[in-house]
Amino acid sequence: MYTATMEYIFNEKDEVEISNLWKDQVLVEAEKQPGFIRTFWLVQPGKAMAIGCWEKEIDAKNFMLTGVFKKLIKEIQPYLLENPEPRVWDLKSFSQG
């Protein structure tokens, strides 16, 4: 499994707006893509982390080629205090109840 994260820093008052934009733009498109496994949107005051899990790295890269994040960043840029921080992770262990 291939996992990527993106961290967003913003004003606390903008959490609902940013969360709705992410859900409406990123989540909706991710669910349509081949190799999509799951995604999470985690928030705390002034910060959010998106976590996307894909079957293969190429699936995640192909999703990025759709331009969905460019569109999202353009719309949420006025709310951001820092540029988003993308990271890639190797899954070493996982448990599910």
C-alpha positions as CSV (number, residue, x, y, z in Angstrom):
1,M,0.0,0.0,0.0
2,Y,1.2,3.5,-0.8
3,T,0.3,6.3,1.6
4,A,0.7,10.0,1.2
5,T,-0.1,12.9,3.5
6,M,-0.6,16.6,3.1
7,E,-0.6,19.0,6.0
8,Y,-2.5,22.3,5.9
9,I,-2.1,25.2,8.3
10,F,-4.8,27.9,8.4
11,N,-6.8,30.2,10.6
12,E,-9.0,28.3,13.0
13,K,-12.1,30.2,11.9
14,D,-11.7,28.8,8.3
15,E,-11.7,25.1,9.3
16,V,-15.3,24.4,8.1
17,E,-14.8,26.2,4.8
18,I,-11.5,24.4,4.1
19,S,-12.9,21.0,5.2
20,N,-15.9,21.4,2.9
21,L,-13.8,22.3,-0.1
22,W,-11.4,19.4,0.5
23,K,-14.4,17.0,0.9
24,D,-16.2,18.3,-2.2
25,Q,-13.1,18.4,-4.4
26,V,-10.5,15.9,-3.3
27,L,-12.6,13.1,-1.7
28,V,-15.2,13.0,-4.4
29,E,-12.5,12.7,-7.1
30,A,-10.3,10.2,-5.2
31,E,-13.2,7.8,-4.8
32,K,-13.5,7.6,-8.6
33,Q,-9.8,6.7,-9.2
34,P,-8.3,3.3,-9.9
35,G,-6.3,2.0,-7.0
36,F,-8.0,4.1,-4.4
37,I,-8.2,2.4,-1.0
38,R,-9.2,5.1,1.6
39,T,-8.6,8.6,2.7
40,F,-8.8,10.5,6.0
41,W,-9.2,14.2,6.8
42,L,-8.0,14.9,10.3
43,V,-8.4,18.3,12.0
44,Q,-7.2,20.2,15.0
45,P,-7.5,23.9,15.7
46,G,-5.7,25.7,12.8
47,K,-4.4,22.5,11.2
48,A,-5.6,19.6,9.1
49,M,-3.9,16.5,7.6
50,A,-5.2,14.6,4.6
51,I,-4.1,11.0,4.4
52,G,-4.6,9.0,1.2
53,C,-4.0,5.3,0.7
54,W,-3.6,3.7,-2.7
55,E,-2.8,0.2,-4.0
56,K,0.3,1.4,-5.8
57,E,2.4,4.5,-6.1
58,I,1.4,4.9,-9.8
59,D,-2.3,5.1,-8.7
60,A,-1.5,8.1,-6.4
61,K,0.6,9.7,-9.1
62,N,-2.1,9.3,-11.7
63,F,-4.6,10.9,-9.2
64,M,-2.2,13.9,-8.8
65,L,-2.2,14.3,-12.6
66,T,-5.9,15.0,-12.5
67,G,-5.1,18.5,-11.2
68,V,-7.4,18.2,-8.2
69,F,-4.9,19.6,-5.8
70,K,-4.0,22.6,-8.0
71,K,-7.6,23.5,-8.1
72,L,-8.0,23.0,-4.3
73,I,-4.9,25.0,-3.4
74,K,-6.1,27.9,-5.7
75,E,-9.4,28.0,-3.8
76,I,-8.0,27.7,-0.3
77,Q,-4.9,29.8,-0.7
78,P,-6.5,32.9,0.9
79,Y,-7.1,30.8,4.1
80,L,-3.6,29.2,4.3
81,L,-0.9,30.5,6.6
82,E,1.7,28.2,5.1
83,N,2.2,26.2,1.9
84,P,0.9,22.6,2.4
85,E,3.5,20.0,3.3
86,P,3.3,16.7,1.3
87,R,4.9,13.6,2.6
88,V,5.1,9.9,1.4
89,W,5.1,7.0,3.8
90,D,5.7,3.2,3.6
91,L,3.2,1.2,5.5
92,K,5.1,-1.3,7.7
93,S,2.2,-2.5,9.9
94,F,-1.5,-2.1,10.1
95,S,-4.3,-3.5,12.3
96,Q,-8.0,-3.3,11.9
97,G,-10.7,-4.5,14.3
